[in-house]
Amino acid sequence: MTYDAIVVGGGLAGSAAAAHLARRGHAVLLLERIRFPQHRLCGEFLSGETQDLFARLGVLDDVQRAGAVSIRTATLTALSGGVFHQPLPAPALGLSRYALDPLLFHHAARLGATVREGAPVRRIERDGDGFAVSTDDETFRARHVVGAWGKRSGLDGSMQRSFVRQTTPWVGFKAHFEGDDLEDGIELHAFDGGYVGMSRVEHGRTNVCWIASKSVLAAAGGSPEAMLDGPMRRNPHLAARLGRMRRVSERFEAVAQVTFALKGTDADGVTMLGDTAGMIAPVAGDGMAMALHAAELAAPLIDGYLAGRFCRDDLHRVYAARWRQRFGLRLRLGRMLHALYVRPHTADAALRAARAVPQVGRWVMRNTRG
Ligand SMILES: Cc1cc2nc3c(=O)[nH]c(=O)nc-3n(C[C@H](O)[C@H](O)[C@H](O)COP(=O)(O)OP(=O)(O)OC[C@H]3O[C@@H](n4cnc5c(N)ncnc54)[C@H](O)[C@@H]3O)c2cc1C
């Protein structure tokens, strides 16, 4: 059989795209590398706009039933002890990716998408006007392919996407902790060379997720435990929090080569969504919303292409313009905030400026999300 669309990657962007396309009556195949549920590296903070995105997708009730907690305030701290605290522009949610990812994946299946877990895609090739998509065991055919495989995959290399040749210094870690209550707030603590987000998730747990330069990791002896006990505790607020918490995850999730490069909204005829097109710096806490949003932007255009209303080039021209218009400013602001927040003196200056002129802090928070 030839599918209308194959979606590669069943994270937020891929599952949402498959759901939107299946709901429009298309024959969709969603291929996911891993088997759910699994813990994923992520801050697990779902910015306010996700509530509307979940509602339009038809999963807001499921997300709430899965134990999502409400988050209403943000506290930012610097190594110097400086603090900036303010309400979020809209109530956000906290839910683990362990709970969220399978929920979205199975929602796509309920709407009619054919889904496969444990099916890593190895090759995407042109096949006439359509595509042949191969896993280890099978080759599937489709009229169109959506790329939603996240930050980095072997597929980026085989498609010769230029960002693959650039190396980056950024590594990330995450684990769940218990023992202290963040109430309804998210916290972002800066340390020298990185920052850590603490966000409540279901079952009274706190997700602790950080990004840092690999030189900080090397100086701490190469282990996330040593980073937590060493350079990160030089921030007094962070040291106080960590002192009251204990890790409940057996191991840390880790990622290297994190990039904030713009990767392109299409390549070789494939429509790219979420991190596959470009990831916002985690300091903004908006990557998951952008992934869901990109699926919502692309779905009607892919639908128009499949219905023969316009050609693939037009689909990609319009999608690229809408993507830039929707996400361009927040991506630039995210990169700027990241650069400020990983250096102690600029992080401190930024928090002092935000305290002195709270409108600036509010403007930045509003404009790093939809
Ligand atoms: C340190 C850090 C902290 C972050 N914190 C937050 C936060 O608090 N809030 C927030 O909103 N965002 C955060 N983000 C960003 C957020 O995690 C991403 O933007 C979001 O997950 C993007 O969703 P996605 O669907 O594009 O990719 P993913 O969620 O990565 O999904 C990609 C999927 O594709 C699958 N896949 C990969 N290769 C293949 C293949 N070859 N074949 C089949 N499937 C494949 C993967 O297994 C995965 O399921 C953070 C990022 C980092 C690095």
Ligand as a Chemical Component Dictionary entry (heavy atoms), coordinates in Angstrom:
data_LIG
# 
_chem_comp.id                   LIG 
_chem_comp.type                 NON-POLYMER 
_chem_comp.pdbx_formal_charge   0 
_chem_comp.three_letter_code    LIG 
# 
loop_
_chem_comp_atom.comp_id 
_chem_comp_atom.atom_id 
_chem_comp_atom.alt_atom_id 
_chem_comp_atom.type_symbol 
_chem_comp_atom.charge 
_chem_comp_atom.model_Cartn_x 
_chem_comp_atom.model_Cartn_y 
_chem_comp_atom.model_Cartn_z 
_chem_comp_atom.pdbx_ordinal 
LIG C1  C1  C 0 18.244 20.440 28.215 1  
LIG C2  C2  C 0 16.932 20.639 27.529 2  
LIG C3  C3  C 0 15.821 21.021 28.274 3  
LIG C4  C4  C 0 14.595 21.255 27.642 4  
LIG N1  N1  N 0 13.531 21.642 28.403 5  
LIG C5  C5  C 0 12.355 21.936 27.799 6  
LIG C6  C6  C 0 11.242 22.352 28.568 7  
LIG O1  O1  O 0 11.261 22.398 29.803 8  
LIG N2  N2  N 0 10.095 22.698 27.902 9  
LIG C7  C7  C 0 10.002 22.608 26.551 10 
LIG O2  O2  O 0 8.938  22.938 26.011 11 
LIG N3  N3  N 0 11.037 22.182 25.800 12 
LIG C8  C8  C 0 12.206 21.828 26.392 13 
LIG N4  N4  N 0 13.248 21.377 25.643 14 
LIG C9  C9  C 0 13.066 21.204 24.195 15 
LIG C10 C10 C 0 12.138 20.026 23.870 16 
LIG O3  O3  O 0 12.580 18.859 24.524 17 
LIG C11 C11 C 0 12.083 19.794 22.378 18 
LIG O4  O4  O 0 11.986 21.030 21.694 19 
LIG C12 C12 C 0 10.893 18.904 22.003 20 
LIG O5  O5  O 0 11.034 17.636 22.572 21 
LIG C13 C13 C 0 10.787 18.790 20.487 22 
LIG O6  O6  O 0 9.850  17.802 20.130 23 
LIG P1  P1  P 0 10.074 16.974 18.795 24 
LIG O7  O7  O 0 8.844  16.163 18.610 25 
LIG O8  O8  O 0 10.532 17.865 17.709 26 
LIG O9  O9  O 0 11.319 16.026 19.092 27 
LIG P2  P2  P 0 11.449 14.776 20.174 28 
LIG O10 O10 O 0 10.544 15.048 21.283 29 
LIG O11 O11 O 0 12.884 14.648 20.377 30 
LIG O12 O12 O 0 10.872 13.580 19.320 31 
LIG C14 C14 C 0 11.591 12.998 18.271 32 
LIG C15 C15 C 0 11.182 11.528 18.176 33 
LIG O13 O13 O 0 11.757 10.952 17.007 34 
LIG C16 C16 C 0 12.236 9.666  17.340 35 
LIG N5  N5  N 0 13.278 9.312  16.366 36 
LIG C17 C17 C 0 14.546 9.786  16.296 37 
LIG N6  N6  N 0 15.180 9.241  15.234 38 
LIG C18 C18 C 0 14.287 8.405  14.635 39 
LIG C19 C19 C 0 14.348 7.542  13.507 40 
LIG N7  N7  N 0 15.462 7.432  12.774 41 
LIG N8  N8  N 0 13.253 6.815  13.187 42 
LIG C20 C20 C 0 12.110 6.905  13.920 43 
LIG N9  N9  N 0 12.000 7.727  15.011 44 
LIG C21 C21 C 0 13.080 8.456  15.347 45 
LIG C22 C22 C 0 12.737 9.809  18.760 46 
LIG O14 O14 O 0 12.844 8.555  19.425 47 
LIG C23 C23 C 0 11.669 10.718 19.358 48 
LIG O15 O15 O 0 10.596 9.979  19.907 49 
LIG C24 C24 C 0 14.489 21.104 26.246 50 
LIG C25 C25 C 0 15.591 20.697 25.486 51 
LIG C26 C26 C 0 16.799 20.460 26.115 52 
LIG C27 C27 C 0 17.990 20.028 25.295 53 
# 
loop_
_chem_comp_bond.comp_id 
_chem_comp_bond.atom_id_1 
_chem_comp_bond.atom_id_2 
_chem_comp_bond.value_order 
_chem_comp_bond.pdbx_ordinal 
LIG C1  C2  SING 1  
LIG C2  C3  SING 2  
LIG C2  C26 DOUB 3  
LIG C3  C4  DOUB 4  
LIG C4  N1  SING 5  
LIG C4  C24 SING 6  
LIG N1  C5  DOUB 7  
LIG C5  C6  SING 8  
LIG C5  C8  SING 9  
LIG C6  O1  DOUB 10 
LIG C6  N2  SING 11 
LIG N2  C7  SING 12 
LIG C7  O2  DOUB 13 
LIG C7  N3  SING 14 
LIG N3  C8  DOUB 15 
LIG C8  N4  SING 16 
LIG N4  C9  SING 17 
LIG N4  C24 SING 18 
LIG C9  C10 SING 19 
LIG C10 O3  SING 20 
LIG C10 C11 SING 21 
LIG C11 O4  SING 22 
LIG C11 C12 SING 23 
LIG C12 O5  SING 24 
LIG C12 C13 SING 25 
LIG C13 O6  SING 26 
LIG O6  P1  SING 27 
LIG P1  O7  DOUB 28 
LIG P1  O8  SING 29 
LIG P1  O9  SING 30 
LIG O9  P2  SING 31 
LIG P2  O10 DOUB 32 
LIG P2  O11 SING 33 
LIG P2  O12 SING 34 
LIG O12 C14 SING 35 
LIG C14 C15 SING 36 
LIG C15 O13 SING 37 
LIG C15 C23 SING 38 
LIG O13 C16 SING 39 
LIG C16 N5  SING 40 
LIG C16 C22 SING 41 
LIG N5  C17 SING 42 
LIG N5  C21 SING 43 
LIG C17 N6  DOUB 44 
LIG N6  C18 SING 45 
LIG C18 C19 SING 46 
LIG C18 C21 DOUB 47 
LIG C19 N7  SING 48 
LIG C19 N8  DOUB 49 
LIG N8  C20 SING 50 
LIG C20 N9  DOUB 51 
LIG N9  C21 SING 52 
LIG C22 O14 SING 53 
LIG C22 C23 SING 54 
LIG C23 O15 SING 55 
LIG C24 C25 DOUB 56 
LIG C25 C26 SING 57 
LIG C26 C27 SING 58 
# 
